[in-house]
Amino acid sequence: MAGRTPSRRTETLTGSRPESLPVPEGVITGFLFKVIREQIPRTQDELAVNLGVDKSTVQGWESGRRPLSATRAGNLVALRRKLILLGAPTGLVGLISLAMDADFVLGEILRSRLTKAEVLEHPLAGWVLTRDTTHMIGWAISGVLPGVVASELSIPAARRGPVSTAPLLGQDVRSRFFDNLRHTADLVEAGGEETALLRRQVWYLSSYDRARDVGEWFGGMQRRGRIPSAGSGWSPRWAEARSVAAALARQGDPELLRDFIARSITDKDDFETANLNYWAHWLGLDSRPQTSDNFMAEREYPAWDASSLLRQFAIRLDRAGEYTDLYVHSIWALVLTRRGLADADPRTARDLAVRVCTLLDGDGLSRQSRRELESVHYGLRVGGYSDNRSSSEGQP
């Protein structure tokens, strides 16, 4: 989706908010470009000389006034290569397309309030976001550095004075972002499966809103009967229910997620498969672009590697925060259904064993999570990948 141009929808905010605020263009990509420049490191003047452009061009790229997405494709390819030749981390340069995708979604959400005739034009209605794209958008609305960026930083950013450390939008623009998300959610609240993907992704992005009681908003939808149940077999409604539960967990309420895991994933083959398929897409292990959630129901020949998925789970388990219960259950299901994973990657197995012990020796796990984590620990210990623990063994 990188480099896409705005849709035909108007540039101003319409509806109940008459004021017109400029729509930010390329702010995420521009800030990433600044991070790349600082990693080389170069000043704006120095980089302009190296690239053979004016300093004002570099300033325009970094501020978003001259979005990188507006650069001709051939010139953009050449720019990336020059940055790498100058010593820029290849991983960061590789994130430019991801940042452009995030800017496109951000701009479309901010651009205008949808009408019912436009809902299927929305990028969230026909494109399943990954974690990295979502976190890039979150960088602009929450200020939290995406892990995919942090992992590529080789030197501290050179900052002087009150300089921004994130492409964080102003409060008025962030308010418009969340207002437009809620407007879209209300617009498609009673829709069918054709708008299920749009609904669930709007709901999840709404959980980034810390200024209002999102839990109360979801509660209102529940009282109106608009929050879907998972049903008896996989459908887009299951994916919706999962996203709502994850959104509320993000807001600090883990109970719906725990109930969803117990009732709508555990020991149900279709749902267990859907959960792992979605994890693989979310974490970027299934590289196929998805335009609907139907890929979650695929049972034969998954397009992802089980060892890679276990590795991703292992490195995040002890810092999964509000999603710890979902991580624990997913690890348990993966090692139960894919025998021999530990032997296929002993290093990951040993790393996982350490993190499992850390969680089991702490507090905060649900009864189901503790039981499943004990089972995982037992399997790792039998396989020779874990030392005996001095505490918590055998707890319910």
Helices and strands as residue ranges (DSSP letters): H 27-39, H 44-51, H 55-63, G 68-70, H 73-85, H 90-93, H 96-111, G 116-121, G 123-125, H 131-142, H 147-150, H 171-187, G 193-195, H 196-206, H 214-223, H 236-250, H 255-264, H 269-282, G 293-297, H 306-316, G 317-319, G 321-323, H 324-337, H 341-344, H 346-360, H 367-382
